[in-house]
Amino acid sequence: MQDKSTTDFGFEEIPEAQKQDRVAAVFTSVAEKYDLMNNVMSFGVHHLWKRLTLEMCGLRPGHRVLDLAGGTGDLALKQAALVGESGEVVLADINAAMLQRGRDRMIDKGYVNRVSTVQCNAEILPFADNHFDCITIAFGLRNVTNKARALASMQRVIKPGGRLCVLEFSKPIYAPLEKAYDFYSFKLLPSMGELIARDRDSYQYLAESIRMHPDQQALRQIILEQGGFDEVEVHNLSGGIVALHRAFKY
């Protein structure tokens, strides 16, 4: 059994205290090519995954939204349009390089006064209890050192009646797809990272971190039992390569 003072960094077991800095180094390295690599490695399908996530958020004018691990602001931009000028969108990320790219994007799109940016740790969110109508975290939860602590922190700042949408890589539900996905992840993806982002190691970590992340049902139980949410739906996308967990706080 893994000691409580250690955690995974890809397939490597490391002290918990080191993970935040190790993950930070990965995302600082890939920040400049992050959006390009997302498009290339998902063949553009990540836009469809995020569109479904937005639909599941149920956002209306005036809602308050927190986009955690929001990076370059894909979701935050669209959330701002949905909640309107009477709403609130907070783009949050623990990584300064990623958050700067997100803020630059808000300026470029004319949303800098509609979307605030906050550098923070998902495990210790600096927001009031029962503040947000919705929280999204897309492809970020697997990089958090203590997922249960982060989920409990999210539950605290969501209003009763609010929801959490976790979009994350998961486990393919068909055996032939799983074999093809393994080949893509461990043979092609690191090479693409080396060719496009000049960073093989970070995309090797990406492939390994996906395999170490809890599968659909295991994550559902963590959200319920350790996160403190009252109901969780699981939606498999692209054959389970990605899963959307929508959780409710009553």
N, C-alpha and C positions, 0 to 999 in steps of 0.2 A: 504493500500500500504506500502511495506517495506521501511523504512527510508533509504536514500542514505548512511548514515554512518554505516549501519548494513549490514550483509551478512549472508548466510547460512553456517552452519557447520553441515552437515547432516540435520536432522530435527530441529536443534537448531538454533535460530537466535542470532547472536553475533555481537559485534562491529567489523567493518572491520579490525581495527588495530590488533585484536587478531587472525585472521584466519591463517595468515602465521605461527605463532608459534604453533597453535593447529595442523595444518596439518604437520608441521615439527616433532612434537612429535609422530604422527601416523607413519610416515615413518622411523623415527629413531628406533621405536619399532619393526617394521616388516622387516627391511632391511636384517637381517641375513637369514630369511626364505622366502624372497620375491619371488625368482625364483621358489622354491618348491611350494609355495602356488599358484602361477600363473598356474603351471602345474596341480595341483590338482583341483583347483576350476573351471578351464576351460576345464578339461579333455584333456589337451594338445592342444585344438583347437586354443589357442592364437597364436601358431606358424603359423597356416594357415592365421589368420587375419593379422599378421605382414608380411607374405610373399606377400599377395595381396597388402598391403601398399607399400612394396618395388617395386613391379611391377608398381604401379601407380605413383611412384616417377620419373620414366623415367631417371634414372641416367646413366651417361656415363663417361668414363675416363676424368679426369680433372675437373669435377664438384666440387663445394663447397656445403657442406651439413651441416646443423645444426640439431641435434637431441635433442629437448627440452624435459625436464622431462625424460631424457634418462636412468636414474637409472643405472641398471646393464649392460647396453650396448648391449642388444639383437639386436636392429636395427643398432646401430653404427658399430658393427663388420661387418655386411653384407654390409653396405653402403661403408665401407672402401675398401672392396674387389671389389665393383662395380666401384668406382671412381679411383682406382689405385693409384700408387705413385705420379702421377701428380695432383691428386685431394686433397681435404681438407675435413676432417670430424671433427666436434666439438661436443663432447658429453657434454651436459649442464644439470645441475639439481640445484635446489635451496637447496637441502638437502645434507649436507656434508656426512652423513653416506651412503646414496645411491650412491653418486658420488664416494666415496672411493671404494665401491664394484665394480663399473663400471671400475674404473682405475685399480684395481687389476686384473680384468678380461682381460683388454687390455694387461697388462704385461704378464699374463699367456698364452695368445694366440699369443704373439709376435707382437702386434699392437701398443705398447706404443708410437712408433715414427710416427705412421700413424694417430692416433686419439688423439687430444688434449682434455683435460677436463677443463671445466669452471664452477665454481659455480656462478650462477646468477639468478636473478628474471626475469621471462618471461615478466613482465610488463615493465621492463626497460632494454632492451637488450643492452649489452656493445659492440655492433658491428657497423661497418660503414654502411651507407645507401647503398642499392643496392649491397650487398656483396654476398649473397647466391643464388645458383640456386634452392635450395630446402630446406624446413624446414619440419621436421616431429615432431609430438607430439602425443605419444601413451599413452592413459589412464592417461593423466596429466592435460588436460584443465579443467576438472571439479573441480580440487583442487586449481585452480588459484583464487585469491580473486576478481580481476576485469578482467573478460574474454575479454571484449571489448577493454580495454587498452592493454592487452597482444596481442590480435590479430592485433591491429593497430601497435604495436611494431614489430611484425613479418612481417607485410606488408612493413614496412619501410626498413627492412634489406634484403628483397628478391629483386633480380634483376627483371627488366622488362622482361617478358617472363618466369619468375620462377613460382614455385608452392608450395603450402602448403598442406600437408596431415595430417588431424586430425583424428586419430583413437580413438574412445571413446565409452563407453557403452551408449546405447540409449533406445528407447522405442519399445518393441515388436510390430509387425504390425498385429499379429493374436491374437484374444481374448483368446483362450484356452492356447496359449503359455504364454501370459501375466500372467494368473493365476498360471500356473506352475512355472514361473519365480519368482513371488512374494513369493511363498512357499519356493523355493530354497534359495532366497536371505535373507529372514528374519528368516527362521527356520533352514536351514542347514548351510548356509555360516558362521554365527557367531560361530556355534558349531565346524565347521572345523577349524576356526581360533584359537579357544580355545585349541583344541586337538593338532594341528600341530605347531602353532606359539606361543602357550601359551598367546594369546591376543584376547579375544573375542570382546572387545570394538572397536578395530581398524577395524575389519571386519563388525561390526555393522555399523560403520561410512561409510564403503565402500558401503554397501547396501543403506543406506540413501542418500549418496552423489550422487549415480546414479539416484535416483528418483528426486532429486532436480535439476539435470542437464537439460538444455533445450533439448527438443526432436529434431528430425531430421530437421524439417522445421524451428523451432524457431532458432536453431543454424545456419542454412543456412542464415537466415536473419541477424543475428548478424555479421556473417563473411562478408556479403556483405555491410550492412549499417553502422556498427560501426567499422568493421575491415578494410574497404576500398578496399576489393578485387573486381575484375571485373566479375568473374564468379565462381560459385560453383556447383559441382556435388555431389549428395548424393548416396552412395552405401550401401544398407542394407545388413548386414552379419548375418548369423544365425537367420534369421527371424526378424531382427531389434534389437536383443539383443545388437549388436554392429553396429555402423555405421561408414563408412569412408567418410569424407567430403574432397574432393579435390578442392582446390581453386586456381585460377590463377590471376596473376598480369600482366597486359598488359602495 
